[in-house]
């Protein structure tokens, strides 16, 4: 299934029209496994008005890789294609075959070819400099090993300075879940987003004809399910010492977010833990979050950072599946009640809060005329936490000395007046006292040296009439699930 990807297709289609620095183009497209790179590239290539060749490297000897690539270019079986002693010879033959014709050449799983013969990179560099650059070919390198693909752009890489474009393919946005789960309600799609995120392959594993609960029972927890095997598969393909990385991910998934907590839970010393966490951040599996209220100049040295799993599927797996792995093999029915018991809070604390922050970020980028545009120029969107107070949503306009504070409620009951007042009268003053030159609010304004404050409240189940009246009097923006779903 091909869904969304308008921005990516616009980028790739623009590549076809480029004439500078030459008509030839050298593009890098990368992203985590199962995010849809191959589907995107093949869809684009099939829509392009020029001939194309798609080749995916496999884990096999370099000589066989070269022969298969050339055979794919010729459109023949590998047994009928020439063999090459080196990649330099292969590139020379490929360039001679293409000549000055416009042709799209996609090299998928590129890092497998580099692993089989590291000399491939330098030979590709020479081929680009001496033959491809002044011809008509469009070369696209694609791969799932994020760190290795990003290393191709570094100064140490033979390809440094040669690439004419790059795109990091990210998971699909929440709005795309409608295409995968057309019959599901907004509440059910938020739950699906908490479990699978926007990774197309994971969304296709779900059965749209079943409820979320039945999917957990009959798809996710089914014997032999890829949902259970996936994390180990991804890690073993990316890192050495996967057991240590798994221990760290389990620690974070269990609710340990500071360095000390993770070190104690995973039994990894702090000096080594930082290196492991850095690698997990490179793989986009872990992120270090700071309160949005930390000033820009202080962010680099701030010590209030917390480590979180950045991938929704990994969050779900390490929260519910990894701790129960032993029982899944012989008594999966015992695991299901535990998941059902904790799923509502999990969805609210992860996917719903993130989507609320995404709504704020979208308002920041809102096009002219879109409803709900916020009256501040936001530089940072996130949350706020300290020993004294926590705010689910915090967005700061440092230049204009304005802040937006918000709360997210995933409960089954409508938000009442007391919750609105608690945000206004309890949380907000505590947050303001922790801001540079914070001051007390007064009807949405502050004292001369303080901050302007705006409020927004997000609720799955909506609001009581008393809560709406309180919000209207105080200028609090109210967003229910229907509006959040529609505007995202």
C-alpha positions as CSV (number, residue, x, y, z in Angstrom):
1,X,0.0,0.0,0.0
2,X,1.3,3.4,-1.0
3,X,0.1,6.2,1.3
4,X,0.9,9.9,1.6
5,X,4.6,10.9,0.9
6,X,3.6,14.0,-1.0
7,X,6.7,15.9,0.3
8,X,9.0,13.1,-0.6
9,X,7.6,12.7,-4.1
10,X,7.9,16.4,-4.6
11,X,11.5,16.3,-3.7
12,X,12.2,13.3,-5.9
13,X,10.3,14.7,-8.8
14,X,12.2,17.9,-8.5
15,X,15.4,15.9,-8.8
16,X,14.3,14.7,-12.3
17,X,14.0,18.3,-13.4
18,X,17.3,19.6,-12.1
19,X,20.0,20.9,-14.4
20,X,22.5,22.0,-11.8
21,X,25.2,21.5,-10.9
22,X,24.8,19.2,-13.9
23,X,21.9,17.2,-15.3
24,X,23.3,14.2,-13.5
25,X,22.2,13.8,-9.9
26,X,23.5,11.8,-6.9
27,X,20.9,11.3,-4.2
28,X,20.9,9.7,-0.8
29,X,17.7,8.4,0.7
30,X,17.8,6.6,4.0
31,X,15.7,5.7,7.1
32,X,15.0,2.9,9.6
33,X,13.8,-0.5,8.4
34,X,10.2,-0.9,7.3
35,X,9.6,2.8,7.0
36,X,8.8,2.4,3.3
37,X,11.9,3.4,1.4
38,X,11.7,0.7,-1.2
39,X,8.0,1.3,-1.8
40,X,8.5,5.0,-2.2
41,X,11.4,4.7,-4.6
42,X,9.7,2.0,-6.8
43,X,6.5,4.0,-6.8
44,X,8.4,7.1,-7.9
45,X,10.4,5.2,-10.5
46,X,7.3,3.7,-12.0
47,X,5.7,7.2,-12.3
48,X,8.9,8.8,-13.8
49,X,9.0,9.5,-17.5
50,X,12.4,8.1,-17.9
51,X,13.8,4.5,-17.9
52,X,14.8,3.1,-14.5
53,X,16.7,0.2,-13.0
54,X,16.1,-0.9,-9.4
55,X,18.7,-3.2,-7.7
56,X,18.8,-4.3,-4.1
57,X,22.1,-5.6,-2.8
58,X,22.1,-8.8,-0.8
59,X,24.5,-10.2,1.8
60,X,26.7,-12.1,-0.7
61,X,30.2,-11.8,-2.3
62,X,31.0,-8.6,-4.0
63,X,31.6,-10.3,-7.3
64,X,28.1,-11.7,-7.3
65,X,26.7,-8.4,-6.4
66,X,28.4,-6.7,-9.3
67,X,27.2,-9.4,-11.7
68,X,23.6,-9.1,-10.5
69,X,23.6,-5.3,-10.7
70,X,24.8,-5.4,-14.3
71,X,22.3,-8.1,-15.2
72,X,19.5,-6.1,-13.8
73,X,20.7,-3.1,-15.8
74,X,20.7,-5.2,-19.0
75,X,17.4,-6.9,-18.1
76,X,18.8,-10.4,-18.3
77,X,19.4,-13.3,-16.0
78,X,22.6,-13.1,-13.9
79,X,24.1,-16.1,-15.7
80,X,24.0,-14.2,-19.0
81,X,25.7,-11.1,-17.6
82,X,29.4,-10.3,-17.5
83,X,31.5,-10.7,-14.3
84,X,33.8,-8.1,-13.1
85,X,37.0,-8.3,-11.0
86,X,36.4,-5.0,-9.3
87,X,33.8,-2.3,-8.8
88,X,35.9,0.0,-10.9
89,X,35.4,-2.3,-13.8
90,X,31.7,-2.6,-13.1
91,X,31.1,1.1,-12.9
92,X,33.0,1.6,-16.2
93,X,30.8,-0.9,-17.9
94,X,27.6,0.6,-16.4
95,X,28.7,4.1,-17.5
96,X,29.5,2.8,-21.0
97,X,26.1,1.1,-21.3
98,X,24.2,4.2,-20.1
99,X,26.2,6.5,-22.3
100,X,24.5,9.9,-22.4
101,X,21.0,8.6,-21.9
102,X,18.7,9.8,-19.1
103,X,18.4,6.9,-16.7
104,X,17.4,6.4,-13.1
105,X,19.6,3.9,-11.3
106,X,18.4,3.0,-7.7
107,X,20.9,1.1,-5.5
108,X,18.9,-0.2,-2.5
109,X,20.4,-1.8,0.6
110,X,23.6,0.0,-0.5
111,X,25.5,-0.7,2.8
112,X,25.5,-4.5,2.0
113,X,27.6,-3.8,-1.0
114,X,29.9,-1.6,1.0
115,X,30.3,-4.2,3.6
116,X,31.1,-6.9,1.0
117,X,33.8,-4.6,-0.5
118,X,34.7,-1.3,1.1
119,X,36.6,-0.3,-2.1
120,X,33.2,0.2,-3.7
121,X,32.9,3.7,-2.2
122,X,36.2,5.0,-3.6
123,X,35.5,3.4,-7.0
124,X,32.0,5.0,-7.1
125,X,33.6,8.3,-6.2
126,X,36.0,8.0,-9.2
127,X,33.2,6.8,-11.5
128,X,31.0,9.8,-10.5
129,X,33.9,12.3,-10.9
130,X,35.1,10.9,-14.3
131,X,32.0,9.5,-16.0
132,X,28.6,9.9,-14.3
133,X,28.8,13.6,-13.3
134,X,28.9,14.9,-16.9
135,X,26.3,12.4,-18.2
136,X,22.5,12.1,-17.7
137,X,22.2,9.4,-15.1
138,X,20.4,9.9,-11.8
139,X,22.0,7.7,-9.1
140,X,20.0,7.0,-5.9
141,X,21.7,5.3,-2.9
142,X,19.2,3.8,-0.4
143,X,19.8,2.0,2.9
144,X,18.4,1.1,6.3
145,X,21.6,1.3,8.4
146,X,21.1,4.9,9.5
147,X,24.5,5.4,11.0
148,X,26.3,3.9,7.9
149,X,24.2,6.0,5.5
150,X,24.8,9.2,7.4
151,X,28.6,8.4,7.4
152,X,28.5,8.6,3.6
153,X,28.0,12.4,4.0
154,X,30.9,12.9,6.4
155,X,34.3,14.4,5.5
156,X,35.9,11.0,5.9
157,X,33.7,9.4,3.2
158,X,34.9,9.2,-0.4
159,X,31.5,10.5,-1.4
160,X,31.8,13.7,0.6
161,X,30.9,16.7,-1.5
162,X,29.5,14.6,-4.4
163,X,25.9,14.1,-3.3
164,X,23.4,16.6,-4.8
165,X,20.6,15.8,-2.4
166,X,19.6,13.7,0.6
167,X,16.4,12.8,2.4
168,X,15.9,11.1,5.7
169,X,12.6,9.2,5.3
170,X,10.6,9.4,8.5
171,X,7.5,7.4,9.6
172,X,4.1,8.5,8.2
173,X,2.1,11.2,10.2
174,X,-0.9,10.3,12.3
175,X,-3.3,11.4,9.5
176,X,-2.1,8.5,7.3
177,X,-3.5,5.9,9.7
178,X,-7.0,6.6,8.2
179,X,-5.8,4.8,5.0
180,X,-4.7,1.7,6.9
181,X,-7.5,1.6,9.4
182,X,-10.5,3.3,7.6
183,X,-13.2,1.8,9.9
184,X,-11.5,2.6,13.2
185,X,-12.6,5.6,15.3
186,X,-10.2,8.4,16.2
187,X,-9.7,6.9,19.7
188,X,-8.8,3.5,18.2
189,X,-6.4,5.1,15.7
190,X,-4.6,7.0,18.6
191,X,-4.2,3.6,20.2
192,X,-2.9,2.1,17.0
193,X,-0.4,5.0,16.8
194,X,0.8,4.3,20.3
195,X,1.4,0.7,19.3
196,X,2.8,1.0,15.7
197,X,3.6,4.7,15.2
198,X,3.7,5.7,11.5
199,X,5.8,2.8,10.3
200,X,3.9,1.5,7.2
201,X,4.9,-2.2,7.6
202,X,3.7,-2.3,11.2
203,X,0.4,-0.7,10.2
204,X,-0.1,-3.3,7.5
205,X,0.5,-6.1,10.0
206,X,-2.6,-4.9,11.8
207,X,-6.0,-6.3,10.7
208,X,-8.4,-3.4,10.0
209,X,-11.4,-5.7,10.4
210,X,-10.5,-6.5,14.0
211,X,-10.8,-4.2,17.0
212,X,-7.5,-2.9,18.7
213,X,-8.0,-5.4,21.5
214,X,-8.5,-8.3,19.1
215,X,-5.4,-7.2,17.2
216,X,-3.4,-7.4,20.3
217,X,-4.7,-10.9,21.1
218,X,-4.8,-12.4,17.6
219,X,-2.1,-10.5,15.7
220,X,0.5,-9.0,18.1
221,X,0.6,-11.9,20.6
222,X,0.0,-14.7,18.1
223,X,2.6,-17.5,18.2
224,X,5.4,-16.6,15.7
225,X,4.3,-13.0,15.4
226,X,6.9,-10.6,13.9
227,X,5.8,-8.1,16.6
228,X,7.6,-10.2,19.1
229,X,10.7,-10.9,17.0
230,X,11.2,-7.4,15.5
231,X,13.3,-5.5,18.1
232,X,16.0,-8.2,18.4
233,X,16.1,-8.5,14.6
234,X,16.6,-4.7,14.2
235,X,19.3,-4.6,16.9
236,X,21.3,-7.6,15.8
237,X,21.5,-6.0,12.3
238,X,22.8,-2.7,13.6
239,X,25.0,-3.1,16.7
240,X,27.5,-5.3,18.4
241,X,26.7,-6.4,22.0
242,X,22.9,-6.5,21.3
243,X,22.2,-8.0,24.7
244,X,23.5,-4.8,26.4
245,X,21.5,-2.6,24.1
246,X,18.4,-4.7,24.8
247,X,19.0,-4.3,28.6
248,X,19.2,-0.5,28.2
249,X,16.0,-0.4,26.1
250,X,14.2,-2.6,28.6
251,X,15.3,-0.2,31.4
252,X,14.0,2.9,29.6
253,X,10.8,1.1,28.6
254,X,10.1,0.2,32.2
255,X,10.1,3.9,33.1
256,X,13.7,4.7,33.9
257,X,14.7,7.9,32.2
258,X,17.7,9.5,34.0
259,X,21.2,8.2,33.6
260,X,21.4,6.9,37.1
261,X,18.1,5.1,36.8
262,X,19.0,3.5,33.5
263,X,22.5,2.5,34.8
264,X,21.0,0.9,37.9
265,X,18.2,-1.0,36.0
266,X,20.4,-2.2,33.2
267,X,23.5,-2.8,35.3
268,X,25.7,-0.8,32.9
269,X,28.3,1.6,34.4
270,X,27.7,5.3,33.7
271,X,30.9,5.8,31.8
272,X,29.9,3.1,29.3
273,X,26.2,3.9,29.3
274,X,26.7,7.3,27.6
275,X,28.3,5.6,24.6
276,X,25.5,3.1,24.3
277,X,22.9,5.8,24.6
278,X,24.7,7.8,21.9
279,X,24.5,4.9,19.6
280,X,20.9,4.3,20.2
281,X,20.3,8.0,19.5
282,X,22.1,7.7,16.2
283,X,19.7,4.8,15.4
284,X,16.7,7.1,16.2
285,X,15.6,4.6,18.8
286,X,16.3,6.8,21.9
287,X,16.0,10.5,22.3
288,X,17.2,12.8,25.0
289,X,14.5,15.3,26.0
290,X,15.0,18.6,27.8
291,X,12.2,20.7,29.2
292,X,11.0,23.1,26.5
293,X,11.5,25.9,29.1
294,X,15.3,25.5,29.2
295,X,16.7,28.6,27.5
296,X,18.5,28.0,24.1
297,X,21.9,29.1,25.5
298,X,21.6,26.6,28.3
299,X,20.4,23.5,26.4
300,X,23.8,22.1,25.4
301,X,25.0,21.9,29.0
302,X,21.7,21.2,30.7
303,X,21.6,18.3,33.1
304,X,17.8,17.9,33.3
305,X,17.7,15.6,30.2
306,X,15.7,12.4,30.3
307,X,16.1,9.5,27.9
308,X,13.0,8.2,26.2
309,X,12.3,5.6,23.5
310,X,11.5,7.6,20.4
311,X,9.9,4.8,18.4
312,X,6.3,4.1,19.4
313,X,6.5,0.4,18.5
314,X,9.6,0.0,20.7
315,X,7.8,1.8,23.5
316,X,4.9,-0.6,23.3
317,X,7.2,-3.6,23.0
318,X,9.4,-2.8,26.0
319,X,6.5,-1.7,28.1
320,X,4.3,-4.7,27.6
321,X,5.9,-7.5,25.6
322,X,9.6,-7.7,26.8
323,X,8.7,-8.0,30.5
324,X,6.3,-10.9,29.7
325,X,8.5,-12.6,27.0
326,X,8.9,-15.8,29.0
327,X,5.2,-16.3,29.3
328,X,4.3,-15.6,25.7
329,X,5.6,-18.9,24.5
330,X,3.4,-21.1,26.6
331,X,0.7,-18.9,28.3
332,X,-0.1,-15.8,26.1
333,X,-3.6,-15.6,27.6
334,X,-2.0,-14.5,30.9
335,X,-0.2,-11.6,29.2
336,X,-3.3,-10.1,27.5
337,X,-5.0,-8.9,30.8
338,X,-1.8,-7.1,31.8
339,X,-1.7,-5.2,28.5
340,X,-5.4,-4.3,28.7
341,X,-5.0,-3.1,32.3
342,X,-2.1,-0.7,31.4
343,X,-2.9,0.2,27.8
344,X,-5.2,3.2,28.5
345,X,-2.6,5.0,30.6
346,X,0.1,4.1,28.2
347,X,-1.8,5.5,25.2
348,X,-2.5,8.7,27.1
349,X,1.1,9.2,28.3
350,X,2.7,8.5,25.0
351,X,0.7,8.8,21.7
352,X,-2.0,11.3,22.9
353,X,0.5,13.7,24.6
354,X,2.8,13.5,21.5
355,X,-0.1,14.2,19.2
356,X,-1.2,17.2,21.3
357,X,2.4,18.6,21.1
358,X,2.3,17.9,17.4
359,X,-1.0,19.9,17.1
360,X,0.8,22.8,18.7
361,X,3.8,22.4,16.3
362,X,1.4,22.4,13.4
363,X,-0.2,25.6,14.6
364,X,3.2,27.1,14.5
365,X,3.5,26.1,10.9
366,X,-0.2,26.8,10.1
367,X,-0.9,28.2,6.7
368,X,-2.7,31.5,6.4
369,X,-6.4,31.2,7.3
370,X,-6.2,27.9,9.2
371,X,-8.3,27.8,12.3
372,X,-6.7,27.8,15.6
373,X,-3.4,29.6,14.8
374,X,-1.7,30.5,18.0
375,X,-0.9,34.1,18.9
376,X,2.8,33.5,19.6
377,X,5.9,32.7,17.5
378,X,7.0,29.4,19.0
379,X,10.7,28.4,18.9
380,X,10.4,25.3,21.1
381,X,7.6,22.7,21.6
382,X,7.8,20.0,24.2
383,X,6.8,19.7,27.9
384,X,8.0,21.0,31.2
385,X,9.1,19.1,34.3
386,X,10.9,19.8,37.5
387,X,10.7,18.7,41.1
388,X,7.9,21.2,41.7
389,X,5.7,20.9,38.6
390,X,5.0,19.2,35.4
391,X,3.1,20.4,32.3
392,X,2.3,18.0,29.5
393,X,2.6,20.7,26.8
394,X,4.9,23.7,26.9
395,X,5.8,25.9,23.9
396,X,8.0,28.9,24.2
397,X,8.5,32.1,22.2
398,X,11.8,33.3,23.7
399,X,12.0,36.4,21.5
400,X,8.5,37.5,22.4
401,X,8.7,36.3,26.0
402,X,5.5,34.3,25.7
403,X,4.7,30.7,26.7
404,X,1.9,28.3,26.0
405,X,1.1,25.7,28.7
406,X,-1.3,22.8,28.2
407,X,-2.7,19.7,29.8
408,X,-3.7,16.4,28.2
409,X,-6.4,14.2,29.6
410,X,-7.1,10.7,28.1
411,X,-9.6,9.8,30.7
412,X,-13.1,8.5,29.9
413,X,-14.9,11.4,31.7
414,X,-15.2,14.9,30.4
415,X,-12.8,17.5,31.9
416,X,-14.4,19.5,34.6
417,X,-14.0,23.1,35.9
418,X,-11.6,22.0,38.6
419,X,-9.1,20.7,36.1
420,X,-9.2,24.0,34.2
421,X,-8.6,26.0,37.3
422,X,-5.8,23.7,38.4
423,X,-3.9,24.4,35.2
424,X,-4.5,28.2,35.6
425,X,-4.0,28.6,39.3
426,X,-1.6,25.8,40.4
427,X,0.6,24.6,37.5
428,X,1.0,27.9,35.6
429,X,2.4,30.0,38.6
430,X,4.8,27.2,39.4
431,X,6.1,27.0,35.8
432,X,6.4,30.7,35.6
433,X,8.5,30.9,38.7
434,X,11.0,28.6,37.0
435,X,11.4,30.7,33.9
436,X,13.9,33.5,33.5
437,X,12.4,36.7,34.9
438,X,9.1,34.8,35.5
439,X,6.1,36.8,36.7
440,X,2.6,36.2,37.9
441,X,-0.1,36.1,35.3
442,X,-3.1,38.4,35.3
443,X,-5.8,37.7,32.7
444,X,-3.3,36.3,30.2
445,X,-0.7,39.1,30.7
446,X,2.2,39.4,33.1
447,X,3.9,42.1,35.0
448,X,6.4,44.3,33.1
449,X,9.4,41.9,33.4
450,X,7.4,38.7,33.1
451,X,5.9,36.5,30.5
452,X,2.7,36.5,28.4
453,X,0.9,33.1,29.0
454,X,-1.5,31.2,26.8
455,X,-3.3,28.0,27.7
456,X,-4.6,25.0,25.8
457,X,-6.4,22.0,27.1
458,X,-6.7,18.6,25.3
459,X,-9.3,16.0,26.3
460,X,-10.4,12.8,24.7
461,X,-13.8,12.9,26.3
462,X,-14.5,16.6,25.9
463,X,-15.6,19.1,28.6
464,X,-18.4,19.9,30.9
465,X,-20.4,23.0,30.4
466,X,-18.8,24.5,33.6
467,X,-15.4,23.7,32.2
468,X,-16.2,25.4,28.9
469,X,-17.5,28.5,30.8
470,X,-14.3,28.7,32.9
471,X,-12.1,28.2,29.8
472,X,-14.0,30.9,27.9
473,X,-13.6,33.4,30.7
474,X,-9.8,32.7,31.0
475,X,-9.1,32.5,27.3
476,X,-8.1,28.8,27.4
477,X,-8.2,27.1,24.0
478,X,-10.1,23.8,24.3
479,X,-9.3,20.9,21.9
480,X,-11.3,17.7,22.0
481,X,-10.3,14.5,20.2
482,X,-12.6,15.1,17.2
483,X,-10.9,18.5,16.6
484,X,-7.4,17.1,17.2
485,X,-8.1,14.3,14.7
486,X,-9.5,16.6,12.1
487,X,-6.7,19.2,12.3
488,X,-3.9,16.7,12.4
